[in-house]
Amino acid sequence: MNAKKLTQTLISLLALGSSSIACHSQTGTVLPKGGGEYEVIGQGYNEQTAYSNAENEARYTCEKQKKELVVRDSEAIYQGADKDSRGQVDGGNIALAVFTGSSGKERQSDDYKVKLFVACM
C-alpha cells in the first residue's frame, strides 16, 4: 500500500473513531468497583433528572462493553439549599442579590445527586 493510500485510510479510521466518541456527552461520573461493577453519579435540578443522568452514563458504559446494564441499587441525596427556607426573603438574601445579582435561593443544576450501583453483564 502506498503512503498516500495509507494516510487516507488512517484519516478515515480516525474520523470514524472520533465521531463515535463525539456523539456521547458525559452526564455522570463512573467509578469502577471491579468485576464489571460500577458506582455512577449523576446530578440535576431534580431527583428524576439526576437519576436519568446517572442511568444514561451507566447505560453508555455497559454498551461500550457490549453488555447489559443491571441496576443493583440507587441512592438519592438532596444537597441544595434548605427546601423549606428556599423561598423566604430576608436581609441577607436582599444584600446578596444587590451585590451579586443572585439571592442564593435559586435552583442549582446540582441540587440533587443520585448514585447508581450497577453491573455490566
C-alpha positions in Angstrom: 0.0 0.0 0.0 1.5 3.4 -0.9 1.9 6.2 1.6 -1.0 8.3 0.1 -3.5 5.4 0.4 -2.2 4.6 3.9 -2.6 8.2 5.0 -6.2 8.3 3.6 -7.1 5.1 5.4 -5.7 6.3 8.7 -7.6 9.6 8.4 -10.8 7.7 7.6 -10.4 5.5 10.6 -9.6 8.5 12.9 -12.7 10.3 11.7 -14.8 7.3 12.2 -13.5 6.7 15.7 -13.7 10.3 16.8 -17.3 10.7 15.5 -18.5 7.8 17.8 -16.7 9.4 20.8 -18.1 12.9 19.9 -21.6 11.6 19.9 -21.5 10.9 23.7 -21.8 13.8 26.0 -20.9 12.8 29.6 -23.9 13.1 32.0 -22.3 11.5 35.1 -19.2 10.2 36.8 -18.3 6.5 36.5 -16.3 4.9 39.3 -15.1 1.3 38.6 -15.5 -1.0 41.5 -14.1 -4.1 39.9 -15.7 -7.3 38.4 -17.8 -5.3 36.0 -19.4 -3.3 38.7 -19.6 0.5 38.9 -20.8 3.4 41.0 -22.3 6.0 38.7 -23.1 9.5 40.0 -25.5 11.9 38.3 -26.6 15.4 39.3 -29.6 17.5 38.3 -32.2 20.1 39.2 -34.5 17.4 40.5 -34.2 13.8 41.5 -35.6 12.5 38.3 -33.1 14.4 36.2 -30.2 13.3 38.4 -31.3 9.7 38.1 -31.7 10.0 34.3 -28.2 11.5 34.0 -26.7 8.6 36.1 -28.6 6.0 34.2 -27.6 7.4 30.8 -23.9 7.3 31.8 -24.3 3.8 33.2 -26.0 2.6 30.0 -23.3 4.1 27.9 -20.6 2.4 30.0 -22.2 -1.0 29.5 -22.9 -0.5 25.8 -19.3 0.2 25.2 -18.5 -3.2 26.5 -21.4 -4.8 24.6 -23.0 -5.9 27.9 -26.4 -5.4 29.5 -26.9 -2.9 32.3 -28.2 -4.2 35.6 -29.0 -1.6 38.3 -28.3 -3.2 41.7 -29.2 -0.3 44.0 -29.6 3.5 44.0 -29.3 6.3 46.5 -30.7 9.9 46.1 -29.3 12.8 48.0 -30.7 16.4 48.2 -27.7 18.7 48.5 -29.2 22.1 47.7 -30.4 24.9 50.0 -32.9 24.1 52.7 -36.1 23.2 50.8 -38.3 24.9 53.5 -36.4 28.2 53.5 -35.7 28.4 49.8 -38.5 30.9 49.1 -38.0 33.0 52.2 -36.7 36.5 51.7 -34.5 38.1 54.4 -31.9 40.9 54.7 -29.1 38.6 53.7 -30.8 37.5 50.6 -31.5 41.1 49.6 -27.9 42.2 50.2 -26.6 39.2 48.3 -29.0 39.9 45.4 -27.9 43.6 45.3 -24.2 42.9 45.1 -24.2 39.7 43.0 -27.5 39.6 41.1 -28.3 36.3 42.8 -30.2 35.7 46.1 -28.6 32.3 46.7 -32.1 30.8 46.7 -32.2 29.8 43.0 -32.4 26.2 42.0 -29.0 24.8 41.0 -28.2 22.1 38.4 -26.5 20.1 41.2 -29.2 20.3 43.8 -29.8 16.5 43.6 -27.2 13.7 43.4 -28.1 10.2 42.6 -25.7 7.3 43.0 -26.4 4.1 41.0 -24.7 0.9 41.8 -24.6 -1.1 38.6 -23.1 -4.1 36.9 -22.4 -4.7 33.2 -23.3 -8.3 32.4 
